[in-house]
Amino acid sequence: MSAQDADIFNHLTLAPADPILGTALLYKADKDKNKINLGIGAYRDDNEKPYVFQSVRKVTDILNEETKTGKLNKEYLGVDGLAEFTKLSS
């Protein structure tokens, strides 16, 4: 891109910082050893590694197995969602 082409963007201003990502940056900058990051919705262990709950691992295994056997697939649901779930939840 030439300098002249870049000039067409000079009138633009930066969008405001994303508040959720800003929370993550503040968390990283905080030096308190007892801090807990609840902003992003991802859990981490004491070594800052992602923590996956056993229940999530179990469901993932079930879904993977049902996909292998053809009981489930990776298609998107229609706008009405999963009919059985909709019926049971209403």
Biopython code that builds the backbone (N, CA, C, O; Angstrom):
import numpy as np
from Bio.PDB.StructureBuilder import StructureBuilder

atoms = [
    (1, "MET", "N", (0.855, -1.174, 0.000)),
    (1, "MET", "CA", (0.000, 0.000, 0.000)),
    (1, "MET", "C", (0.897, 1.231, 0.000)),
    (1, "MET", "O", (1.853, 1.320, 0.771)),
    (2, "SER", "N", (0.589, 2.140, -0.840)),
    (2, "SER", "CA", (1.397, 3.362, -0.916)),
    (2, "SER", "C", (0.964, 4.332, 0.181)),
    (2, "SER", "O", (-0.091, 4.163, 0.792)),
    (3, "ALA", "N", (1.784, 5.341, 0.420)),
    (3, "ALA", "CA", (1.464, 6.360, 1.417)),
    (3, "ALA", "C", (0.186, 7.082, 1.041)),
    (3, "ALA", "O", (-0.605, 7.449, 1.909)),
    (4, "GLN", "N", (-0.015, 7.286, -0.252)),
    (4, "GLN", "CA", (-1.223, 7.970, -0.713)),
    (4, "GLN", "C", (-2.460, 7.121, -0.405)),
    (4, "GLN", "O", (-3.494, 7.652, 0.002)),
    (5, "ASP", "N", (-2.353, 5.808, -0.599)),
    (5, "ASP", "CA", (-3.479, 4.923, -0.285)),
    (5, "ASP", "C", (-3.789, 4.937, 1.207)),
    (5, "ASP", "O", (-4.953, 4.881, 1.603)),
    (6, "ALA", "N", (-2.747, 5.011, 2.035)),
    (6, "ALA", "CA", (-2.947, 5.011, 3.482)),
    (6, "ALA", "C", (-3.667, 6.269, 3.939)),
    (6, "ALA", "O", (-4.351, 6.241, 4.961)),
    (7, "ASP", "N", (-3.534, 7.357, 3.221)),
    (7, "ASP", "CA", (-4.179, 8.616, 3.594)),
    (7, "ASP", "C", (-5.696, 8.504, 3.643)),
    (7, "ASP", "O", (-6.340, 9.263, 4.368)),
    (8, "ILE", "N", (-6.275, 7.594, 2.903)),
    (8, "ILE", "CA", (-7.737, 7.480, 2.908)),
    (8, "ILE", "C", (-8.261, 7.010, 4.260)),
    (8, "ILE", "O", (-9.459, 7.111, 4.525)),
    (9, "PHE", "N", (-7.378, 6.495, 5.122)),
    (9, "PHE", "CA", (-7.797, 6.021, 6.431)),
    (9, "PHE", "C", (-7.489, 7.019, 7.545)),
    (9, "PHE", "O", (-7.819, 6.757, 8.702)),
    (10, "ASN", "N", (-6.878, 8.130, 7.236)),
    (10, "ASN", "CA", (-6.463, 9.097, 8.256)),
    (10, "ASN", "C", (-7.622, 9.653, 9.074)),
    (10, "ASN", "O", (-7.429, 10.015, 10.234)),
    (11, "HIS", "N", (-8.802, 9.729, 8.510)),
    (11, "HIS", "CA", (-9.937, 10.314, 9.221)),
    (11, "HIS", "C", (-10.571, 9.342, 10.226)),
    (11, "HIS", "O", (-11.415, 9.734, 11.032)),
    (12, "LEU", "N", (-10.159, 8.085, 10.170)),
    (12, "LEU", "CA", (-10.740, 7.085, 11.062)),
    (12, "LEU", "C", (-10.123, 7.164, 12.450)),
    (12, "LEU", "O", (-8.942, 7.479, 12.598)),
    (13, "THR", "N", (-10.928, 6.876, 13.461)),
    (13, "THR", "CA", (-10.432, 6.813, 14.833)),
    (13, "THR", "C", (-10.541, 5.370, 15.319)),
    (13, "THR", "O", (-11.356, 4.595, 14.818)),
    (14, "LEU", "N", (-9.723, 5.026, 16.287)),
    (14, "LEU", "CA", (-9.766, 3.680, 16.836)),
    (14, "LEU", "C", (-11.072, 3.464, 17.602)),
    (14, "LEU", "O", (-11.578, 4.369, 18.266)),
    (15, "ALA", "N", (-11.592, 2.274, 17.497)),
    (15, "ALA", "CA", (-12.771, 1.907, 18.279)),
    (15, "ALA", "C", (-12.361, 1.818, 19.747)),
    (15, "ALA", "O", (-11.189, 1.596, 20.050)),
    (16, "PRO", "N", (-13.323, 1.992, 20.662)),
    (16, "PRO", "CA", (-12.963, 1.874, 22.080)),
    (16, "PRO", "C", (-12.493, 0.456, 22.397)),
    (16, "PRO", "O", (-12.883, -0.503, 21.731)),
    (17, "ALA", "N", (-11.664, 0.342, 23.406)),
    (17, "ALA", "CA", (-11.161, -0.968, 23.818)),
    (17, "ALA", "C", (-12.315, -1.859, 24.260)),
    (17, "ALA", "O", (-13.270, -1.390, 24.879)),
    (18, "ASP", "N", (-12.222, -3.123, 23.942)),
    (18, "ASP", "CA", (-13.237, -4.091, 24.354)),
    (18, "ASP", "C", (-13.175, -4.243, 25.873)),
    (18, "ASP", "O", (-12.108, -4.550, 26.406)),
    (19, "PRO", "N", (-14.292, -4.036, 26.594)),
    (19, "PRO", "CA", (-14.243, -4.085, 28.058)),
    (19, "PRO", "C", (-13.884, -5.458, 28.610)),
    (19, "PRO", "O", (-13.232, -5.549, 29.650)),
    (20, "ILE", "N", (-14.293, -6.518, 27.939)),
    (20, "ILE", "CA", (-13.978, -7.856, 28.445)),
    (20, "ILE", "C", (-12.495, -8.149, 28.256)),
    (20, "ILE", "O", (-11.840, -8.656, 29.167)),
    (21, "LEU", "N", (-11.964, -7.835, 27.082)),
    (21, "LEU", "CA", (-10.536, -8.042, 26.869)),
    (21, "LEU", "C", (-9.716, -7.116, 27.753)),
    (21, "LEU", "O", (-8.621, -7.475, 28.187)),
    (22, "GLY", "N", (-10.239, -5.927, 28.021)),
    (22, "GLY", "CA", (-9.571, -5.006, 28.939)),
    (22, "GLY", "C", (-9.456, -5.596, 30.331)),
    (22, "GLY", "O", (-8.456, -5.389, 31.019)),
    (23, "THR", "N", (-10.486, -6.336, 30.750)),
    (23, "THR", "CA", (-10.456, -7.013, 32.045)),
    (23, "THR", "C", (-9.322, -8.031, 32.078)),
    (23, "THR", "O", (-8.626, -8.156, 33.086)),
    (24, "ALA", "N", (-9.136, -8.760, 30.978)),
    (24, "ALA", "CA", (-8.058, -9.746, 30.914)),
    (24, "ALA", "C", (-6.694, -9.066, 31.028)),
    (24, "ALA", "O", (-5.791, -9.586, 31.683)),
    (25, "LEU", "N", (-6.548, -7.913, 30.394)),
    (25, "LEU", "CA", (-5.274, -7.188, 30.479)),
    (25, "LEU", "C", (-5.018, -6.693, 31.901)),
    (25, "LEU", "O", (-3.891, -6.758, 32.392)),
    (26, "LEU", "N", (-6.052, -6.206, 32.551)),
    (26, "LEU", "CA", (-5.908, -5.758, 33.942)),
    (26, "LEU", "C", (-5.529, -6.928, 34.846)),
    (26, "LEU", "O", (-4.705, -6.783, 35.749)),
    (27, "TYR", "N", (-6.137, -8.087, 34.595)),
    (27, "TYR", "CA", (-5.815, -9.281, 35.378)),
    (27, "TYR", "C", (-4.336, -9.636, 35.218)),
    (27, "TYR", "O", (-3.646, -9.897, 36.204)),
    (28, "LYS", "N", (-3.861, -9.647, 33.995)),
    (28, "LYS", "CA", (-2.457, -9.990, 33.749)),
    (28, "LYS", "C", (-1.515, -8.999, 34.424)),
    (28, "LYS", "O", (-0.447, -9.386, 34.898)),
    (29, "ALA", "N", (-1.896, -7.736, 34.474)),
    (29, "ALA", "CA", (-1.039, -6.704, 35.060)),
    (29, "ALA", "C", (-1.053, -6.732, 36.588)),
    (29, "ALA", "O", (-0.127, -6.225, 37.220)),
    (30, "ASP", "N", (-2.080, -7.313, 37.182)),
    (30, "ASP", "CA", (-2.209, -7.360, 38.642)),
    (30, "ASP", "C", (-1.170, -8.324, 39.218)),
    (30, "ASP", "O", (-1.086, -9.475, 38.790)),
    (31, "LYS", "N", (-0.389, -7.862, 40.175)),
    (31, "LYS", "CA", (0.678, -8.682, 40.762)),
    (31, "LYS", "C", (0.229, -9.452, 42.005)),
    (31, "LYS", "O", (1.021, -10.205, 42.571)),
    (32, "ASP", "N", (-1.003, -9.284, 42.437)),
    (32, "ASP", "CA", (-1.493, -9.981, 43.625)),
    (32, "ASP", "C", (-1.498, -11.489, 43.376)),
    (32, "ASP", "O", (-2.094, -11.952, 42.404)),
    (33, "LYS", "N", (-0.840, -12.257, 44.246)),
    (33, "LYS", "CA", (-0.756, -13.704, 44.047)),
    (33, "LYS", "C", (-2.097, -14.402, 44.316)),
    (33, "LYS", "O", (-2.267, -15.563, 43.943)),
    (34, "ASN", "N", (-3.031, -13.728, 44.944)),
    (34, "ASN", "CA", (-4.323, -14.325, 45.250)),
    (34, "ASN", "C", (-5.415, -13.918, 44.269)),
    (34, "ASN", "O", (-6.598, -14.151, 44.517)),
    (35, "LYS", "N", (-5.017, -13.310, 43.159)),
    (35, "LYS", "CA", (-6.010, -12.850, 42.188)),
    (35, "LYS", "C", (-6.734, -14.038, 41.559)),
    (35, "LYS", "O", (-6.188, -15.137, 41.470)),
    (36, "ILE", "N", (-7.961, -13.801, 41.130)),
    (36, "ILE", "CA", (-8.775, -14.813, 40.457)),
    (36, "ILE", "C", (-9.386, -14.157, 39.237)),
    (36, "ILE", "O", (-10.016, -13.105, 39.341)),
    (37, "ASN", "N", (-9.203, -14.773, 38.089)),
    (37, "ASN", "CA", (-9.729, -14.231, 36.840)),
    (37, "ASN", "C", (-11.116, -14.810, 36.584)),
    (37, "ASN", "O", (-11.258, -15.987, 36.252)),
    (38, "LEU", "N", (-12.126, -13.979, 36.741)),
    (38, "LEU", "CA", (-13.499, -14.402, 36.479)),
    (38, "LEU", "C", (-14.084, -13.671, 35.279)),
    (38, "LEU", "O", (-15.276, -13.801, 34.998)),
    (39, "GLY", "N", (-13.270, -12.912, 34.573)),
    (39, "GLY", "CA", (-13.772, -12.066, 33.495)),
    (39, "GLY", "C", (-14.028, -12.769, 32.183)),
    (39, "GLY", "O", (-14.980, -12.415, 31.488)),
    (40, "ILE", "N", (-13.230, -13.743, 31.813)),
    (40, "ILE", "CA", (-13.302, -14.329, 30.492)),
    (40, "ILE", "C", (-14.225, -15.546, 30.452)),
    (40, "ILE", "O", (-14.771, -15.864, 29.396)),
    (41, "GLY", "N", (-14.405, -16.218, 31.558)),
    (41, "GLY", "CA", (-15.246, -17.406, 31.566)),
    (41, "GLY", "C", (-14.469, -18.672, 31.278)),
    (41, "GLY", "O", (-15.067, -19.717, 31.018)),
    (42, "ALA", "N", (-13.152, -18.602, 31.320)),
    (42, "ALA", "CA", (-12.303, -19.782, 31.162)),
    (42, "ALA", "C", (-11.625, -20.036, 32.496)),
    (42, "ALA", "O", (-11.164, -19.102, 33.152)),
    (43, "TYR", "N", (-11.563, -21.272, 32.892)),
    (43, "TYR", "CA", (-10.960, -21.615, 34.167)),
    (43, "TYR", "C", (-9.515, -22.031, 33.961)),
    (43, "TYR", "O", (-9.172, -22.654, 32.956)),
    (44, "ARG", "N", (-8.665, -21.676, 34.932)),
    (44, "ARG", "CA", (-7.248, -22.024, 34.862)),
    (44, "ARG", "C", (-6.820, -22.607, 36.198)),
    (44, "ARG", "O", (-7.383, -22.293, 37.247)),
    (45, "ASP", "N", (-5.805, -23.466, 36.132)),
    (45, "ASP", "CA", (-5.283, -24.059, 37.352)),
    (45, "ASP", "C", (-4.254, -23.118, 37.995)),
    (45, "ASP", "O", (-4.063, -21.991, 37.538)),
    (46, "ASP", "N", (-3.604, -23.589, 39.045)),
    (46, "ASP", "CA", (-2.628, -22.757, 39.758)),
    (46, "ASP", "C", (-1.417, -22.407, 38.913)),
    (46, "ASP", "O", (-0.666, -21.494, 39.257)),
    (47, "ASN", "N", (-1.216, -23.120, 37.809)),
    (47, "ASN", "CA", (-0.101, -22.845, 36.898)),
    (47, "ASN", "C", (-0.544, -22.042, 35.693)),
    (47, "ASN", "O", (0.185, -21.947, 34.705)),
    (48, "GLU", "N", (-1.745, -21.458, 35.765)),
    (48, "GLU", "CA", (-2.305, -20.639, 34.681)),
    (48, "GLU", "C", (-2.588, -21.435, 33.406)),
    (48, "GLU", "O", (-2.695, -20.857, 32.325)),
    (49, "LYS", "N", (-2.709, -22.749, 33.530)),
    (49, "LYS", "CA", (-3.052, -23.596, 32.389)),
    (49, "LYS", "C", (-4.565, -23.768, 32.349)),
    (49, "LYS", "O", (-5.206, -23.810, 33.399)),
    (50, "PRO", "N", (-5.146, -23.868, 31.159)),
    (50, "PRO", "CA", (-6.598, -24.061, 31.076)),
    (50, "PRO", "C", (-7.028, -25.307, 31.855)),
    (50, "PRO", "O", (-6.386, -26.355, 31.784)),
    (51, "TYR", "N", (-8.117, -25.171, 32.591)),
    (51, "TYR", "CA", (-8.659, -26.280, 33.370)),
    (51, "TYR", "C", (-9.984, -26.703, 32.744)),
    (51, "TYR", "O", (-10.892, -25.887, 32.584)),
    (52, "VAL", "N", (-10.085, -27.962, 32.397)),
    (52, "VAL", "CA", (-11.315, -28.487, 31.812)),
    (52, "VAL", "C", (-11.958, -29.399, 32.853)),
    (52, "VAL", "O", (-11.343, -30.366, 33.303)),
    (53, "PHE", "N", (-13.191, -29.090, 33.230)),
    (53, "PHE", "CA", (-13.884, -29.892, 34.224)),
    (53, "PHE", "C", (-14.107, -31.311, 33.723)),
    (53, "PHE", "O", (-14.290, -31.537, 32.527)),
    (54, "GLN", "N", (-14.090, -32.268, 34.654)),
    (54, "GLN", "CA", (-14.295, -33.669, 34.309)),
    (54, "GLN", "C", (-15.631, -33.867, 33.591)),
    (54, "GLN", "O", (-15.722, -34.677, 32.668)),
    (55, "SER", "N", (-16.659, -33.140, 34.003)),
    (55, "SER", "CA", (-17.972, -33.279, 33.355)),
    (55, "SER", "C", (-17.911, -32.847, 31.889)),
    (55, "SER", "O", (-18.576, -33.437, 31.037)),
    (56, "VAL", "N", (-17.113, -31.815, 31.598)),
    (56, "VAL", "CA", (-16.960, -31.355, 30.216)),
    (56, "VAL", "C", (-16.191, -32.396, 29.408)),
    (56, "VAL", "O", (-16.532, -32.660, 28.254)),
    (57, "ARG", "N", (-15.163, -32.986, 30.001)),
    (57, "ARG", "CA", (-14.413, -34.046, 29.319)),
    (57, "ARG", "C", (-15.321, -35.232, 28.995)),
    (57, "ARG", "O", (-15.249, -35.804, 27.907)),
    (58, "LYS", "N", (-16.178, -35.593, 29.957)),
    (58, "LYS", "CA", (-17.077, -36.743, 29.760)),
    (58, "LYS", "C", (-18.053, -36.477, 28.617)),
    (58, "LYS", "O", (-18.246, -37.325, 27.746)),
    (59, "VAL", "N", (-18.661, -35.302, 28.626)),
    (59, "VAL", "CA", (-19.612, -34.965, 27.561)),
    (59, "VAL", "C", (-18.910, -34.904, 26.210)),
    (59, "VAL", "O", (-19.465, -35.343, 25.203)),
    (60, "THR", "N", (-17.696, -34.364, 26.179)),
    (60, "THR", "CA", (-16.931, -34.315, 24.935)),
    (60, "THR", "C", (-16.686, -35.721, 24.405)),
    (60, "THR", "O", (-16.819, -35.968, 23.207)),
    (61, "ASP", "N", (-16.329, -36.643, 25.294)),
    (61, "ASP", "CA", (-16.115, -38.034, 24.886)),
    (61, "ASP", "C", (-17.396, -38.646, 24.324)),
    (61, "ASP", "O", (-17.368, -39.340, 23.308)),
    (62, "ILE", "N", (-18.515, -38.382, 24.993)),
    (62, "ILE", "CA", (-19.806, -38.914, 24.527)),
    (62, "ILE", "C", (-20.144, -38.357, 23.146)),
    (62, "ILE", "O", (-20.537, -39.103, 22.249)),
    (63, "LEU", "N", (-19.991, -37.045, 22.980)),
    (63, "LEU", "CA", (-20.299, -36.427, 21.691)),
    (63, "LEU", "C", (-19.383, -36.939, 20.586)),
    (63, "LEU", "O", (-19.830, -37.174, 19.464)),
    (64, "ASN", "N", (-18.097, -37.114, 20.904)),
    (64, "ASN", "CA", (-17.171, -37.649, 19.906)),
    (64, "ASN", "C", (-17.559, -39.066, 19.500)),
    (64, "ASN", "O", (-17.521, -39.408, 18.318)),
    (65, "GLU", "N", (-17.928, -39.884, 20.468)),
    (65, "GLU", "CA", (-18.327, -41.261, 20.168)),
    (65, "GLU", "C", (-19.610, -41.291, 19.336)),
    (65, "GLU", "O", (-19.717, -42.059, 18.380)),
    (66, "GLU", "N", (-20.578, -40.455, 19.703)),
    (66, "GLU", "CA", (-21.841, -40.417, 18.957)),
    (66, "GLU", "C", (-21.639, -39.872, 17.545)),
    (66, "GLU", "O", (-22.384, -40.223, 16.630)),
    (67, "THR", "N", (-20.641, -39.023, 17.368)),
    (67, "THR", "CA", (-20.324, -38.531, 16.027)),
    (67, "THR", "C", (-19.679, -39.650, 15.203)),
    (67, "THR", "O", (-19.990, -39.814, 14.023)),
    (68, "LYS", "N", (-18.779, -40.418, 15.827)),
    (68, "LYS", "CA", (-18.126, -41.533, 15.129)),
    (68, "LYS", "C", (-19.136, -42.574, 14.668)),
    (68, "LYS", "O", (-19.014, -43.117, 13.569)),
    (69, "THR", "N", (-20.132, -42.854, 15.500)),
    (69, "THR", "CA", (-21.105, -43.901, 15.179)),
    (69, "THR", "C", (-22.214, -43.406, 14.258)),
    (69, "THR", "O", (-23.034, -44.199, 13.796)),
    (70, "GLY", "N", (-22.247, -42.105, 13.989)),
    (70, "GLY", "CA", (-23.262, -41.556, 13.095)),
    (70, "GLY", "C", (-24.540, -41.125, 13.796)),
    (70, "GLY", "O", (-25.477, -40.661, 13.145)),
    (71, "LYS", "N", (-24.591, -41.273, 15.123)),
    (71, "LYS", "CA", (-25.789, -40.834, 15.860)),
    (71, "LYS", "C", (-25.917, -39.313, 15.824)),
    (71, "LYS", "O", (-27.024, -38.776, 15.780)),
    (72, "LEU", "N", (-24.784, -38.628, 15.844)),
    (72, "LEU", "CA", (-24.746, -37.171, 15.740)),
    (72, "LEU", "C", (-23.884, -36.774, 14.552)),
    (72, "LEU", "O", (-23.102, -37.577, 14.044)),
    (73, "ASN", "N", (-24.032, -35.538, 14.118)),
    (73, "ASN", "CA", (-23.148, -35.009, 13.087)),
    (73, "ASN", "C", (-22.800, -33.568, 13.442)),
    (73, "ASN", "O", (-23.239, -33.057, 14.472)),
    (74, "LYS", "N", (-22.039, -32.935, 12.621)),
    (74, "LYS", "CA", (-21.586, -31.572, 12.907)),
    (74, "LYS", "C", (-22.370, -30.524, 12.127)),
    (74, "LYS", "O", (-21.904, -29.397, 11.960)),
    (75, "GLU", "N", (-23.542, -30.882, 11.654)),
    (75, "GLU", "CA", (-24.375, -29.923, 10.932)),
    (75, "GLU", "C", (-24.964, -28.897, 11.909)),
    (75, "GLU", "O", (-25.222, -29.199, 13.074)),
    (76, "TYR", "N", (-25.166, -27.691, 11.406)),
    (76, "TYR", "CA", (-25.847, -26.676, 12.206)),
    (76, "TYR", "C", (-27.323, -27.023, 12.315)),
    (76, "TYR", "O", (-27.914, -27.587, 11.394)),
    (77, "LEU", "N", (-27.904, -26.679, 13.448)),
    (77, "LEU", "CA", (-29.337, -26.857, 13.614)),
    (77, "LEU", "C", (-30.073, -25.757, 12.860)),
    (77, "LEU", "O", (-29.512, -24.696, 12.586)),
    (78, "GLY", "N", (-31.314, -26.016, 12.533)),
    (78, "GLY", "CA", (-32.143, -24.987, 11.922)),
    (78, "GLY", "C", (-32.498, -23.910, 12.939)),
    (78, "GLY", "O", (-32.127, -24.007, 14.109)),
    (79, "VAL", "N", (-33.207, -22.899, 12.499)),
    (79, "VAL", "CA", (-33.535, -21.784, 13.390)),
    (79, "VAL", "C", (-34.417, -22.212, 14.556)),
    (79, "VAL", "O", (-34.452, -21.536, 15.584)),
    (80, "ASP", "N", (-35.117, -23.309, 14.410)),
    (80, "ASP", "CA", (-35.967, -23.800, 15.497)),
    (80, "ASP", "C", (-35.189, -24.576, 16.552)),
    (80, "ASP", "O", (-35.751, -24.933, 17.587)),
    (81, "GLY", "N", (-33.924, -24.842, 16.313)),
    (81, "GLY", "CA", (-33.109, -25.569, 17.274)),
    (81, "GLY", "C", (-33.379, -27.060, 17.231)),
    (81, "GLY", "O", (-33.929, -27.578, 16.259)),
    (82, "LEU", "N", (-32.992, -27.733, 18.279)),
    (82, "LEU", "CA", (-33.175, -29.174, 18.406)),
    (82, "LEU", "C", (-34.596, -29.442, 18.890)),
    (82, "LEU", "O", (-34.952, -29.072, 20.009)),
    (83, "ALA", "N", (-35.396, -30.073, 18.067)),
    (83, "ALA", "CA", (-36.835, -30.249, 18.349)),
    (83, "ALA", "C", (-37.068, -30.935, 19.694)),
    (83, "ALA", "O", (-37.923, -30.500, 20.466)),
    (84, "GLU", "N", (-36.325, -31.994, 19.983)),
    (84, "GLU", "CA", (-36.508, -32.720, 21.241)),
    (84, "GLU", "C", (-36.203, -31.825, 22.446)),
    (84, "GLU", "O", (-36.924, -31.857, 23.443)),
    (85, "PHE", "N", (-35.141, -31.035, 22.354)),
    (85, "PHE", "CA", (-34.793, -30.121, 23.443)),
    (85, "PHE", "C", (-35.880, -29.058, 23.612)),
    (85, "PHE", "O", (-36.308, -28.775, 24.731)),
    (86, "THR", "N", (-36.322, -28.473, 22.500)),
    (86, "THR", "CA", (-37.349, -27.435, 22.555)),
    (86, "THR", "C", (-38.610, -27.967, 23.201)),
    (86, "THR", "O", (-39.215, -27.293, 24.035)),
    (87, "LYS", "N", (-39.012, -29.170, 22.825)),
    (87, "LYS", "CA", (-40.228, -29.785, 23.383)),
    (87, "LYS", "C", (-40.070, -30.012, 24.886)),
    (87, "LYS", "O", (-40.960, -29.659, 25.659)),
    (88, "LEU", "N", (-38.961, -30.591, 25.304)),
    (88, "LEU", "CA", (-38.748, -30.901, 26.718)),
    (88, "LEU", "C", (-38.551, -29.640, 27.559)),
    (88, "LEU", "O", (-38.945, -29.616, 28.725)),
    (89, "SER", "N", (-37.956, -28.603, 26.996)),
    (89, "SER", "CA", (-37.709, -27.400, 27.789)),
    (89, "SER", "C", (-38.923, -26.489, 27.884)),
    (89, "SER", "O", (-38.981, -25.619, 28.753)),
    (90, "SER", "N", (-39.887, -26.681, 27.004)),
    (90, "SER", "CA", (-41.093, -25.845, 27.106)),
    (90, "SER", "C", (-42.126, -26.547, 27.936)),
    (90, "SER", "O", (-43.216, -26.014, 28.146)),
]
sb = StructureBuilder()
sb.init_structure("model")
sb.init_model(0)
sb.init_chain("A")
sb.init_seg("    ")
for serial, (resi, resn, name, xyz) in enumerate(atoms, 1):
    if name == "N":
        sb.init_residue(resn, " ", resi, " ")
    sb.init_atom(name, np.array(xyz, "f"), 0.0, 1.0, " ", f" {name:<3s}", serial, name[0])
structure = sb.get_structure()
